[in-house]
């Protein structure tokens, strides 16, 4: 889209763009280029010398069974977080959209968790599910279920999935509610007059009309599970026990910051960049198509 | 007669309750951890450490908040006083929010209201930042900031997070809806580009600015990985990082009372912002990301 009327000024537009372009070049383009450069080089431990090694870093990363294990953990983690938070948000949004009293009070009570930091959400969950001091953690143990997410792989993964999803529900809720409220009442009323029940109306009308929202949220949630949950995992389990809750981004941090393996960490960063670019591209193609329809 | 009801009248009473029950369950699941945390912040460390936290408030509330706020040491853990960490978080959130809004509103104005060589090159350069979240380029960005000598500084903490295409795109989209006639009229009146920006565009963008401010404030306040890397000194710690450092390994023998008080304090500002500015926040979210 272009506007017909514009201002004529030689220097001003460049001046207006300058701050953002400067920050983008220094803190986005340069580091990204450096990640690409480092991913095809091997550096010694002190970062003094480096040698071009082509795709060796990628080969090393992708043939490392540990890395593949991390990929698996990430897939299980992201898929669970996405499905769990989308499904519960949709359920809540449908309920809040029905004509009930106090609907706006419910909305306020449901959207504030958006404001919580993922790491703070992790602390809340830790305080409740800690096997020594947590109310629910102790209750589980008292019921005879050996609960200790600090020792048990499966329990640790469950914990981070629940804490990460819990925090994301409110975000999805806001979008689903906006999507639901955009559906014309007349369509639903017509179906109602034709004798379609609530469940049937949901699956044949509401759900298909929500599909653009759902698709958008799908992409956003995958990106959230990939990157923003670092705080949740770092605060709750530190990737442990062992490597049971180590996701791809956690590993970039671990290899780069803790183990000082710059080549390997950069190769992993590049792999993640490719994933984000693919996700963004898919999203934009889809959004564009949606615009054409409307 | 209530004709809007979705459910038929027969057996309607029970069906009417279902949404309430489900929503209440949802609210309960969100509220319970917060309730327990608030309760935890009113008891002494020993009571919590024994694992017998009552579900009613204790008498240590003032003590806990006062010592978390101003002292750097509990009985068992050392920590940066919360007032320092809250100040750092506040500076970080405000600089990120205001900085992002400032640089993206002027760059969007340049792209929307001028035609100049390399315009699309700049636009795409900004746009591509959407695909490079700080997490994926974390190590090289850290190196850049270290080379610039910005470790442990507010500049290092905030500037690398400031550029992002989302805000620019949102403003550009909004600017494109400003009618050409308005621009034409301003030009006939002899207003230049800067005058038009200050007198027309800026006032028209008020709602967008408010909406973005809420979202970006929360984004800045809740940052984790970046401050974890870029700050080493206790003086520069943000409150979200501070809490997890206080916890350590999550043993029972920690000052959980102080941690819970700190947690409550750490979530108050962003939650207050969301609840008080709900309308703008929802608008900004749905507009900017869709």
Interface residues (C-beta under 8 A of the other chain):
Chain A: X1 X3 X4 X5 X6 X7 X8 X9 X10 X12 X13 X14 X16 X17 X19 X20 X21 X23 X24 X25 X26 X27 X28 X29 X30 X31 X32 X34 X35 X38 X88 X91 X92 X95 X96 X98 X99 X100 X106 X108 X109 X110 X111 X112 X113 X114 X115 X116 X117 X118 X119 X120 X122 X123 X124 X125 X126 X127 X128 X130 X132 X133 X134 X135 X138 X150 X166 X169 X170 X171 X174 X175 X178 X192 X198 X216 X220 X223 X227 X228 X230 X231 X234 X235 X249 X252 X253 X256 X257 X262 X265 X266 X269 X272 X273 X276 X277 X280 X287
Chain B: X4 X5 X6 X7 X16 X18 X19 X20 X22 X23 X26 X27 X29 X30 X31 X32 X33 X34 X36 X37 X40 X48 X49 X50 X51 X53 X55 X102 X103 X104 X106 X107 X109 X110 X111 X112 X113 X114 X115 X116 X119 X122 X125 X126 X128 X129 X130 X131 X132 X133 X135 X136 X137 X138 X139 X140 X141 X142 X143 X144 X145 X148 X159 X160 X162 X163 X168 X176 X180 X183 X184 X187 X192 X193 X194 X196 X218 X221 X222 X223 X224 X225 X228 X229 X240 X241 X243 X244 X247 X250 X251 X252 X256 X259 X260 X263 X266 X267 X270 X271 X273 X274 X275 X278 X282 X285 X286 X289 X290
